[in-house]
Amino acid sequence: MQSAWFDNIVAWIGAHPQAAGLLIFLIAFSDAVIVLGAIVPALPLMIAIGVLIGMDEIAGPYAVACAALGAFAGDSLSYWIGRRWGNALRGVWPFSRYPQLLDRGEALFRRNAVKSIFIARYVGAVRPFVPAIAGMSRMPLPRYLQASGVACLSWAVLFLLPGWALGQAYDAVAAVADKLALVLLGLLAALALAWAVVLYSWRWFAMNADSLLARLLRWSRRHPLLGRYAAALIDRRRPESAPLLLLAVCLFAVSWLWAWFSASLMLRGGPLLIDHDVHALMFALRNPLADRMMATLAAIGSAPVLGLASMAAMLWLLWRRRWKAAVHWLIAIAVGLGLTEGLEALVDMPRPPTAAAGFGFPSVAVTMTTVVFGFFAVLIARELPGRQRVWPYLLTGIATALVGFARLYLGAHWLSDIVGGVLLGALWVLLIGIAYRSHSERSFWMRPLGWTFYGSFLLAALWYAPHSAPQTLAQFEPPPPAQVLEARSWQAQGLGEDHQRFDLEIAGDIELLRQRLQARGWRVQPAADWVAALGLLDDDLSPAQRPVLPLALDAHPERLLLRRVDRGNPERIEVLRIWPGPVRLDDGSTLWVARYDVMQLRRRLYLLNLWKPDPPAHALPADLQALGDPPALRVLAHPR
């Protein structure tokens, strides 16, 4: 189902195609201009434009021409700036403050001038700067314009192509799982955020470690009392000085964040406004295919999965007689769990309406995922060479992001519970990490330990998480409707204008309804899962074997999904979807709502064969309008 803002954008672009071309030109131009291009997110914008091309809202050749001209104009302006100011440009902000912005482009340009113009077109980090370097190097203008023109044209085609293909399959993507695409984008955004925070924090410290050590050393000399503790962390003769300083700096930052965040929650006395907004957004994104996937991901932070991996690592440490590491590993997990359980018992945070008992502030699953993966990273990263030391921390961020997003999607926690769990876990990992690293510990081969921990985790997750998904989903069933409607009022006017218009409204037993529909030639289709969805790629499946993919209504999957084949055309079917109603009737009868569609089998992207609703609105069949038999089954039909 398309969101309103996207529908409005499509309608506006359809009404103003020339203005859309100007917008495309400006996006490509801004992306190519020196400095400005480092800020403008061209790739997602170009993909969005490609989607509109695929939906026939913008002419493809016109969009490519506008994008290529905008990029060419922006590159030309950057070239002119470099040629006009030359090396004096290095003394202008931001290049005076961040000389590496030009240095990376210059290094690329010096390897091969012409090739660098093509390469830079596709590499966002240097794209806005290589044309300026070409101008500073006095590259002949005709030679530059020729290379730039070809590069800009190829860039416009290739950057629009993914969205173009996605737009061709937009209806198919929507049919696959209602709002599944938005859920996947949200999950990718959470993973990207975790990846970026860990990676860029690590890189920043790697670039500034020496200066931080020197400053802390000078400070310790001026403060003899407090400086003794600092001096213990910055002994230049010890290889552990830099990692210990990193942990200490992070500890200070995380402690401050935890104190500020906890105080904000305590002062408010409950969830923040953003908690309610995020919960409402996630509830609106619930859909059948994403539900099982998120329940599976949520289980990787459960006690059986983390416990098995932790036990495997503990047994390996004991077997190798790494007593100090084993003791710290046990303390990290035991105290981390005790802290979380204690805070959850002390802090009376109202739970989301979809959360069962046992879910509170902070999230135990998120905290323990952070603790287990985080301290294991502290344990093994010291033995890894150079840049590989960041990988255990990146895996920590990924695992925590997966568990946090999945539990947020299911409605197990507020966003505050997730953030609080991450901060608490990080705070404890930093404390125990400093305690472990500050003691001399002889090196030992970490690769077998890494394989033991991560391998055990993967095996436990692959076995336990899918099997526990049904029980997890049962804990987060959407709450029953709170609104109660008089049965007589419903019988007289239906749900009314306050609710979405449905083709059928039915009060009665769902089993009786199913029997009557089957007697009229309807066939019940079992709920389609991911295996069925992947089967849509199989060309050998007959139309009768191709499932209609599920849709959700207020986070509820269809309670019944029925189909009936058009006798004159096997590639055309009638579909009836039945969901629980959005209100309760005061006489105790269960209310159901249904939507009727006629669907045609269509091929998309030369891969997918999907059932898609026919554009015209079809009249409701007479046999559906005559389903009712009061008082056992009361049916209100709304013929189109």
LUMTORKE-397405 format. One record per residue (C-alpha): residue in one letter; x negated, y negated, z negated. Coordinates in steps of 0.1 Angstrom, whole numbers, plus 5000, padded with zeros to 4 digits. Each point is the difference from the previous one (the first is absolute). Layout:
! LUMTORKE-397405
aXYZ
...
! end
This chain:
! LUMTORKE-397405
m500050005000
q498549675010
s499549744973
a501749665004
w496949805004
f498750225028
d503449985017
n499849624997
i496549985015
v501050235029
a503149785007
w497949684999
i497350135023
g502750145024
a501549655001
h496649825003
p497750215021
q497949705010
a499549894964
a499050364992
g497249975026
l498849684984
l499950184966
i498050295015
f497649755015
l499549824966
i499450334982
a497350115024
f498549655001
s499849974962
d498550354998
a497249905023
v499149664985
i496949994979
v500750034962
l503849995006
g499850345016
a498750164968
i503249904983
v502850075026
p501250374998
a500250055037
l500350385001
p503350044981
l501449705019
m499050145034
i501550344990
a503349834991
i500049825034
g499350335017
v503150154982
l502149725015
i498650075034
g500950374996
m503549904991
d500349795032
e500349674981
i496849865016
a498750075035
g496850214997
p497949825027
y501049664986
a499050094965
v496650145012
a499449695020
c500849774970
a497850204976
a497150015025
l500249635007
g500249914963
a497050224992
f498149865029
a500749644990
g499150074964
d496750175010
s499249715023
l500649754972
s497750194977
y497350025028
w500349625004
i499649944963
g496950224999
r498549835030
r500949654988
w498550024965
g497550285005
n498050104969
a501349704981
l503150214996
r498250204973
g499949704978
v503849955001
w502450174975
p500850294999
f496850115018
s497849814975
r501750194972
y500450335018
p497250035027
q500850375005
l503149905020
l497749895028
d497250244993
r502150315008
g501149855033
e496549895009
a498650354993
l502650155023
f499449745027
r496250055000
r500450375008
n501849935033
a501749675007
v502650125025
k500950324982
s500349814967
i502849795015
f502050325008
i499250164966
a500949694980
r503449995017
y500950324981
v498249944967
g501949764978
a497049924977
v498049845029
r502649925026
p500349624992
f496349954996
v498350175030
p501349745026
a498549734978
i496750194999
a500150025038
g500449625001
m497349944975
s497750235021
r500849805031
m501350305019
p500949885036
l503649895001
p501050205032
r498550324986
y501849954967
l503449925015
q499950305022
a499250244971
s502549824977
g502850025026
v499750375005
a499750074962
c503149794992
l502150175026
s499050354988
w500549894964
a503549875007
v501150335016
l498450234974
f501249804970
l503649985013
l500150375011
p500650174966
g502949774992
w501350045036
a500150384995
l501649964966
g502649775014
q500850265027
a500750244972
y501649754975
d503350175000
a498350334997
v497949884970
a503249874984
a501850335006
v497150204985
a500749884965
d501949684996
k497449794981
l497350264999
a497749775021
l500249734973
v499250254973
l496950125018
l498949645007
g500449934962
l498050314991
l497349905025
a499949654986
a499650134964
l497150235012
a498449715019
l500249774970
a498450274977
w497350065026
a499349635004
v499949924963
v497550294993
l497949955031
y499649635000
s499549994962
w497250255005
r498449815029
w500249664981
f498350154970
a497350165022
m499349665016
n499949814966
a498750264976
d496549854998
s501249654994
l502450124973
l497350204983
a497749695000
r502749774986
l500950254972
l496450044991
r499649624997
w503249994979
s498850284977
r496849804993
r502049694989
h502350204978
p497950244978
l503050144981
l502350095029
g497150035024
r498950324983
y503150185014
a499549855034
a496350095000
a501050374996
l501849985033
i497449825020
d496750174993
r498449975035
r498050324993
r503150204999
p501850105033
e503349994981
s499849624994
a501949905032
p502850264996
l500449914964
l500349635008
l502650085027
l502050204974
a499649714974
v501249735025
c502950215011
l500950074963
f500149634993
a502249935030
v502450294994
s500249934962
w501149645008
l502550125026
w501450264976
a500449744972
w501749755023
f502350265015
s501150154967
a500649664985
s502249915029
l502150314996
m500349964962
l501049645003
r502750085025
g501250304980
g500750215031
p499250055037
l498949705021
l502149865028
i497650155025
d500750344984
h503749985008
d499349875036
v497550285007
h502450264985
a502949885022
l497750015031
m498950354993
f503650114993
a501049865034
l497350195017
r501050344987
n500650255028
p500050385002
l496850075018
a498049754979
d501550134967
r498450345002
m496749865011
m499949754971
a501150274975
t497050215012
l497649714997
a501349914965
a499250354988
i496349965007
g499849794968
s501850264979
a498550194971
p499650345019
v498149855029
l497749764980
g499750264972
l498750285023
a497549775016
s498849874966
m499750354986
a498050115030
a497649714996
m499750074962
l499250375005
w497349915025
l498449754976
l500150254972
w498650285022
r497149775010
r499549894964
r500649635007
w501249954965
k500049614999
a501949985033
a502550264988
v500649824967
h500649675018
w502350165026
l502150154972
i500149674981
a500949815031
i503150225007
a501150064964
v499849644989
g501449875033
l503150224996
g500349904963
l499849635008
t502650025028
e502450214979
g499649774970
l500649685020
e503150165017
a501450084965
l499249664986
v501149785029
d503850015005
m500249925037
p503450045016
r499850275027
p501249965036
p503550135006
t498750295021
a497450124973
a500750294977
a498850024964
g496250034997
f499149725024
g498949674985
f497249744996
p497350075010
s500450295025
v498350314986
a499550155034
v498349695014
t497949944969
m498850364999
t499350015038
t497949684995
v498250154969
v499350355015
f498849885034
g498449684987
f497850174973
f499150285024
a498849735024
v497949854972
l498650354993
i498950095035
a499449675017
r496649944983
e498650315018
l501149915035
p497749825024
g500449635008
r503349905016
q501550344994
r500549904964
v503149815009
w501950315013
p501150144966
y501449664991
l501849975033
l501650354994
t501149874966
g501749705016
i501750225026
a501350264975
t501349734977
a501749815028
l501750315013
v501450094966
g501049654991
f501749935033
a501950335000
r501349954965
l500949645008
y502050135030
l501850264980
g501049754974
a498150164972
h498449684989
w500049625003
l497149845018
s498849884966
d499850374988
i497750085030
v497849694996
g499850054963
g499050375005
v497249905024
l498749734977
l500150224969
g498450295018
a497249785015
l499449844966
w499550334983
v497850145029
l497849694997
l499650044963
i499250375001
g497949955031
i497849754982
a499750234970
y498950295023
r497749805022
s498249824972
h498650334987
s497150165018
e501350305019
r497750205022
s501150045036
f501650315013
w501450115033
m503549855004
r501150155033
p501250334985
l501949814973
g501649785026
w501150305021
t501450164968
f502049714989
y501349875033
g500650365014
s502050104969
f502049685002
l500850065037
l501050374994
a502249914971
a501649715018
l500750215032
w501650274979
y501849824972
a501149675017
p502250155028
h501650254976
s500849744974
a501549755025
p503750124996
q499849984962
t498449655003
l502749885023
a502750134977
q498649774973
f500549705022
e503450055014
p501649665007
p502349904972
p503850055005
p501949705012
a500949764971
q503049835017
v503450174994
l502949945024
e503650084995
a501150305020
r503249825011
s498149695011
w497650225020
q502950195016
a501649675011
q496949815014
g497050224998
l496749874987
g500749655012
e497849735014
d497450024971
h498650325014
q498650135033
r502650115025
f500150385005
d501950215025
l501550224973
e500649974963
i500950334983
a501150084965
g499950364990
d497950324999
i497050005023
e500350385005
l503649975012
l499049735024
r497250225014
q502350295006
r502549785019
l497349855021
q498550345008
a503550125010
r500049725026
g496850115016
w497549804980
r496750174989
v498149914969
q496449925006
p497650074971
a498049704988
a497149945024
d496649994984
w496549925013
v499750345017
a503149945019
a498949645008
l496750135015
g502050265020
l501349715020
l496750015019
d500750355012
d501349995036
d501250364997
l502849924975
s503550005014
p502349714993
a501950214975
q496750064981
r499049644998
p501149854967
v501649674994
l497749824976
p501349884967
l501049654989
a500649874965
l502749784985
d499149834967
a497150254996
h502450295004
p499350255028
e503050135019
r501950254978
l501350155033
l498749965035
l502250165027
r499750015037
r502250125029
v498850065036
d501749825029
r501450295021
g499249825032
n496449904991
p497850214977
e497649704996
r502849794985
i501450064965
e502349854974
v498549944966
l501849944967
r497949884970
i501650024965
w498649824969
p501249954964
g502149694998
p498749674986
v502849984973
r501950244977
l503750055000
d501849964967
d502050335004
g496850204999
s500050095037
t496650005018
l499849755028
w498150075032
v499249775030
a499250125035
r498649865033
y500850145034
d497649985029
v499750145035
m496350085008
q498150075031
l496750205003
r497449765012
r496250045007
r497749734985
l496349955006
y499850335020
l499850184967
l503249964979
n503450135009
l502449834976
w503749974995
k500849635004
p503449834996
d501649895032
p500249625001
p503849985006
a502250034969
h502050325004
a503650044987
l500550214969
p501350355011
a503650084991
d499050324982
l498049794975
q502849764994
a502350294992
l497750164974
g502049884970
d502450224980
p501049814968
p499550054972
a497250265006
l498249785026
r500849645006
v498549845031
l499949645011
a499049975037
h498849685016
p500450055038
r497649795020
! end
